[in-house]
Amino acid sequence: MLNLDASNHLLVLTGAGISAESGIPTFRDAGGLWEGNSVEDVASPAGFLRDPLLVWRFYSERRAAMEGVTPNAGHRALVDVERQLGDRFLLVTQNIDGLHGAAGSERVLELHGTLMRSRCTVCDRAPFEDRTAYRAGVAPMCGVCRRAGKDALLRPDIVWFGETIAAGALARIAEFVDRAGAGLRYLAVGTSGLVYPAAGLVDVVRARGGRSWLVNAERPVNAGSFDELALGPAGQVLPQLFA
Ligand code: BJW
């Protein structure tokens, strides 16, 4: 049980595992492969430079696969706890699927970006909502650049391997951790603990003396860093954890 009182702040990190019960395959389900390509090959600036059409096909398929996908009991359990804690709650997600927002979570930080948004690789127009699943073989181009007589590719508004997480996101986490002080509690859900800086959040919390919980289908590599471990599907474990 994760019991919280008025002195506590709760920082939550979620990964692909929380959306698994909504039908979205996790990253490393297929051994980190998509059609024989490694995740790093399709989710990296070098991969995009090498083959933008392949990368756009990967993300277009994922956009199309979101049709009809809805949040599950795990997402909803986090909405309930946020309603109790208000500003003493922050949800950091590595997921790009938007399901936390769809469930009703409000204090959500999408650390790795958003599937349904694109941005230009050249101009500084703001990232914009884009739900298009582009036809295979079509490289989407920036309309703003085209009007200025230039050709520029669009790309998904996602943080790829080797790219930096938005400074504002890390600052918001640091501000929350500072504000929480000794009352900080940390919960990681459905993440393999392989990708940084997200995987290092538990160490930040430990250094501050905060207690930490992990809910995951299996023991991840960084399981030893947590105080409490609950193995099982997030959609079943989370509602019980806060009961
Ligand atoms: C269930 C379940 C159920 C199943 N219930 N559980 C420090 C040390 C070493 C390396 C680095 C470091 N700092 C930075 C790096 C480099 C790199 C990195 O971490 N590499 C590692 C692989 C070693 N990090 C970066 O490049 C990051 N940038 C950065 O730090 O900038 C500074 C910098 C710049 C240049 C050089 C160095 C530093 C950016 C990382 C961005 C990652 N982006 C991706 C892809 C894009 C998003 C997309 O297309 O969707 O984001 S990678 C991919 O992994 C994706 C995920 O968000 C992310 C995490 O995966 P996640 O969520 O953990 O999923 P899975 O599948 O791995 O695990 C699911 C888990 O759920 C499993 O354990 C299941 O058992 C479980 N599960 N069903 C509960 N029902």
Boltz pocket constraint, residues with backbone or C-beta under 6 A from the ligand:
constraints:
  - pocket:
      binder: B
      contacts: [[A, 14], [A, 15], [A, 16], [A, 17], [A, 18], [A, 20], [A, 21], [A, 26], [A, 27], [A, 28], [A, 29], [A, 39], [A, 43], [A, 94], [A, 95], [A, 96], [A, 112], [A, 158], [A, 159], [A, 160], [A, 161], [A, 162], [A, 163], [A, 164], [A, 165], [A, 189], [A, 190], [A, 191], [A, 192], [A, 193], [A, 194], [A, 195], [A, 196], [A, 197], [A, 215], [A, 216], [A, 217], [A, 218], [A, 220], [A, 232], [A, 233], [A, 234], [A, 235]]
      max_distance: 6.0
